[in-house]
Amino acid sequence: MAAYTGHSTVTLKRLADAVNLRRPVAVALVTIAAAGLLTACQSNSTTDVMRVERAQGSSENISSLSSVIAANPQDPEGYNVRGSAYGRAGQFRDALDDFNKAIQLNPRFYQAYANRALVQRNMGNQAEAAADYNMALQINQNYDVAYIGRGNLYRQAGRMDDAFNDFNKAIQLDTTDPRAYHNRGLIYQKRGQQGPAIEDFSKAISLSPSSPEPYNGRGLSYAAQGDDDNAFADFNTAISLDGKIAESWANQALIYERKGDMAKAAKSYSHALQLDPKYQPAKDGVARTRGKSA
């Protein structure tokens, strides 16, 4: 039910100060990047939130699943599967009803608890989501999906150590879910441990090479290390995978700005702002670079 939809919002004010002051050594810029570029990356990422998947969340698929349920009304699995389809279609109330029914029919259906937790998160019911993840893990202490989901709840609540422990547990269980590595990478990144963060983002990429988010995450860690070439390559890959994410364009603009190419930076920031008019790093970047091309 879950997919990457996260942001790694780049805070550029300190970088802008360094550029405008024309500080002579690149080391100062890298230090500023490590301290300031990644801040909103930690708070706004929602890598566990549902994305509409048209095939599985289509009205045709839901109708077909409803026919299965009509023929087997006491089978909890049918409600769990249809609830997942409703969730992918953004029909959270209907999804919640189906997961409730699945759990009523089988109170130890730990997958349904974890699925319901994800719906609760999307509906803003964080306490209910935590309770469902806890119940899933009480029934099956080796369920990696529940550790990842609960870890995201902890991370977004600022409980970084608890989140880190949950992601570690999922990884120790040999999860193949890229979110465990991506989200642990975000915590390493927040701690300034860019090497381990890059390793985790790289693992997430190996598990889900078509997801742009870990490329953005890894690119920011490369940028914090002063490795602009690899950062630029990752941001461009993120754009090629999904050109409608404002963050990717703002990240690309960041590298152009660091290289002093204000014309291209302004163009990329402007494109990011067109994609998301409320995206503050793009607003700041446009204001900072427009009219400053050499």
NORBEL-V860182 format. One record per helix or strand of 3 or more residues. SS is the DSSP state (@ for helix, = for strand). FROM is the first residue (numbers start at 1). TO is the last residue. If there is no record, write none. Layout:
ss | from | to
SS | FROM | TO
SS | FROM | TO
This chain:
ss | from | to
@ | 13 | 20
@ | 26 | 36
@ | 39 | 44
@ | 59 | 71
@ | 76 | 88
@ | 92 | 105
@ | 110 | 122
@ | 126 | 139
@ | 144 | 156
@ | 160 | 172
@ | 178 | 190
@ | 194 | 207
@ | 213 | 224
@ | 228 | 241
@ | 246 | 258
@ | 262 | 275
@ | 280 | 289
